[in-house]
Amino acid sequence: VPKANSTVTEFLFEGFSSFGWQHRIVFFVVFLTLYLLALSGNVIIVTIIRLDHHLHTPMYFFLSILSISETCYTVAIIPRMLSDLLSPHQCIATQGCATQLFFYLTFGINDCFLLIVMGYDRYVAICNPLRYSIIMSKRSCVYLASGSLGIGLSMAIVQVTSVFGLPFCDAFIISHFFCDVRPLLKLACTDTTVNEIINFVVSVCVLILPMGLVFISYVLIISTILKIASAEGRKKAFATCASHLTVVIIHYGCTSIIYLKPKSQSSLGQDRLISVIYTVITPLLNPVVYSLRNKEVKDALCRAVGGKLPL
């Protein structure tokens, strides 16, 4: 991770320091509860998919990879945030800040591209079912998952190098509860136009393009579903997509509001609120949405609880 070529050697998170300790304790309990629920939910999803052979399909392979990625993403941010809630005004070294930004971006961008891959999987399953097993072979699944992570890593390296190549002179208080690109750019004591452009281009690549591809895949999926003769067949096809579509809308919705807003309309306080939803609540969505809305996962959970899980 690149080091900052600057006089500032550490940063301070503004975070929730403006709140009194009673409010911070309430936030701590709420966020810790949501964090533990998200962690345990994602661990259960990955374990169930690993142990139940009924779920050894591309759709659930990608879901387990998404759950692992979401877990890594939350681990990069939430423990530090919880620590700051209990004792604010803890400094973070520039190297620590760069490391946090690197992992946050890597897994956040990986999530965006995994959602495209999952959309493509549903598209092939519904629009080209006869060739599904050939197109979505084990090798293809591994390539697609690796490609998502590769894009996440490369874009994170570009962003971290871009931000921490800037000089930070006197300002060291980050108006956020973790190291993110936009609050860091506001602290740089030089013109950041090029960095703003890089940030915007990366945001478009990881949000607009994936959203467009997911939208196109769902237009094709829905048009195919509507051609299915039986009402039961249509209902079953819609049901396989509902969980993914719910996660997609919330995931891309939150990130687009934060990263695609014009700079002039950017309120860091508002961004912080949306970031809380995105970093604390979104990771909890996967296990909740996929376990409540998905019959196969519910059946697998019942088998596991009943001790009938095939190993």
URSUL-V505052 format. One record per helix or strand of 3 or more residues. SS is the DSSP state (2 for helix, 1 for strand). FROM is the first residue (numbers start at 0). LEN is the number of residues. If there is no record, write none. Layout:
# URSUL-V505052
SS/FROM/LEN, SS/FROM/LEN
This chain:
# URSUL-V505052
1/9/4, 2/20/31, 2/52/3, 2/57/29, 1/90/3, 2/93/34, 2/128/7, 2/137/26, 2/180/7, 2/192/33, 2/230/29, 2/262/3, 2/267/25, 2/294/11
